[in-house]
């Protein structure tokens, strides 16, 4: 597999497909269909994939043990890596409503978060930052909204990481980490600070893993 091969002499495969001497392509898969005893070779040439079928027990032509009479093996040509999943950001854009008016009541957390993300994924970072500040307006007992927002932004950053628009991922990541450290700075004791640093490290590890 993944070798470029050149046809040495003309032949017809088991399905009657003609192949001429000099044809070249890269083998991408080799399978044996046991019920039919067919050898199925898929190769890639001229930007297309084609299948050649050979009978396992054939007595002439390309067959098991005699392929070198019909094909010359050349260099290894690995297939390109599969494209990264770039659909998650598109799904977010389809699922989220367009940015609405600013949410001024911090108790409406879900609406404010949706607006932050809707603004961020349309690259309206300044407006998204303004909404963050509105959401985090005091009072915020024990930094509850701050921690929740930091955690949610990590999740959205992970979802956008492999998208072509890296600026969106970088903004979400930077804001998430910044908010996590702002939450950590609210520790009321050494023990509380250590516990908060554990949560911050977990968030950073989550971004690193993804």
N, C-alpha and C positions, 0 to 999 in steps of 0.2 A: 504493500500500500504506500501511496504518496511518492512513488517513483515515476519519473517521466519515461515512457516507453515509446519505441518507434516500430511500426509494422515493417517487417523484413520482406514478406511476400504476401500477395493478395490472397484473400480468403472470404468466405461467407460464414457467418456464424449460424448457430442452430435455428435461428429464426429467419434466415435468408438475407440478413443485412450485409451489404458489401463493404469491404474494407480494402483499401489500396495500399500498396507498398509506399512507404514514406510518410503515411499518416502518423501523427504523434499526439500523445495526450498523457495526462497524469492519472494514474490509477487511484481512486478514492475509496473503493470498497471491493472486497472479494467475498462472495458467499456461496455456500453449497446448499441447494434445495434438495434435501434428502428424498422426499417422496418422488420427485421427478428426476432426481440424479442430474440436475443441471448445475453447472458452474456459472455463476452470474458475476461478471466483472463490470463495475461502473467506473468509467473514466471521464475526465474533464478535458475538453478540447474546444478551442475557439469560444471560450466563455460559456459553454453548455455542458451538461452532464448527459452521457449516453450509456446505455447498458449493452454489453455484449454477452451472449448466452452460448455456452459450450456444453456438449453432452459429456458427462463424466466418463462413460465407457466407450466413447467414439473410437473408431479404428483408424481414422485419418483426419487431416486438418488439425487446427489448434485443439489440444486435448491434454488431459492430465499426463504430465511427464514429458510433453513435447512442446511446451510453450516457447522455449528458447529458439525453436526453429522459426517461429513466427513473430516474436517480439524481442527487441533489444532493449535492455534496461539501461537507463541513463541516470541522471542526478535525482537526488531526493528533493522534492518540492512540497514543503508542508503547507497545508491550507491556511489562509489567514485566520487569525483568532476571531471568534464570534463577536459580533458587535455588543457593546454593553447595553444593558437595558436603559433606554432613554425615554421610556413611556411613562414613568411615574410622575414626572413633573407635568406632562400633558394631561394625565388623569386628574391631578390636583386642579389644574386650570379648568377642566371640564366640570369637576364636582363642586368647586367653591363658587359662590355667587360673586359677581363683580363687587369691588370695594364700595361700601355704603358710606353713609355719613359717620363721622367719628362717634365711637361709643364712649360716652362720658361717665356712665355709671359703672364703676369697677366691679359691681356685683354681677354684671352681665358678662361673665368671663368668656363663655363660649362664643358669643357674638364678637367680642373684642379680639379673641384669638383668630377667628375666621377672617376678620378684617386685616389683622397683621399679616397673615399668610397670603391673603389675596393681594395685598399691596406688595409684599416682598417678591412674589413670583411674577409680578408685572414690573419689577425693578423700581418700584416707587419706595425706595428705602427711607427717604426722609420722612414721608408720611407714615410709614410703618413704625419708625422710631417714635414719632409723636403719639401714635396709638399705644405703644408700649408704655410711655410715660403716663398717659391717661389711665391705663389699666393698673399701673403700680402706684397710683396716687394714694397717700395715706388716708385712713388707717389701713395697715396690712398686718394684722396680728401674727406675730412669730414668723413673718415673711412667707406666709402660706401661698399667696398669689405669686410672689417672686419665684419661689421654688417650683411651683407648678408650671409657670411660663418657661423657666429655664429648661425644665424637663421636656416640655412639649416642643420647644424649638430644637432641642437635640434630635427628637424624633423626625421632625420635618427636614432637618439638615441631612440626616441619614437617608431619607427618602429621595432627596435631590442630589445626592453626592455624585452619581454617575451620569448626570445630565450634562449635555454639551455646554449649557450656560453655567459655568463654574462660579460666576459672580454671585448668583443666588445662593448656592451652597456656602460659599465663603462668608457671606453676610449672615446667614442663619447660624452658621457655626460660631462665628465671632460673637454674635449677640448672645447665643446660648451660654458659651463659656463665661462671658463677661457677667451675665446675670447669675450664673452659679457662684462665681467668686463674690459678687455683691451679697448674695445670700449667706455665703460662708463668713463674710465680715460681720454679720449680725450675731455671731455666736456670743453667748452671755457668760461662758466659762471655758476653761481649757478643755474639759471633757466634751462640752458641746461643740467646741471648735474642731476637736479630733473627729467627732462623729460626722460633722458637716464635711470635713475634708475627705472622708471616706465616700460620701455621696458624690462629691465633685470628681474624685478620681474615677468613680464608676462611670460618670457621664463622659469623661475624657476617653476612657477605655472603650466605651461604646462607639464613639466617633472613630477611634483608631481601628477597631475591628472591622468597621464597615468602610 
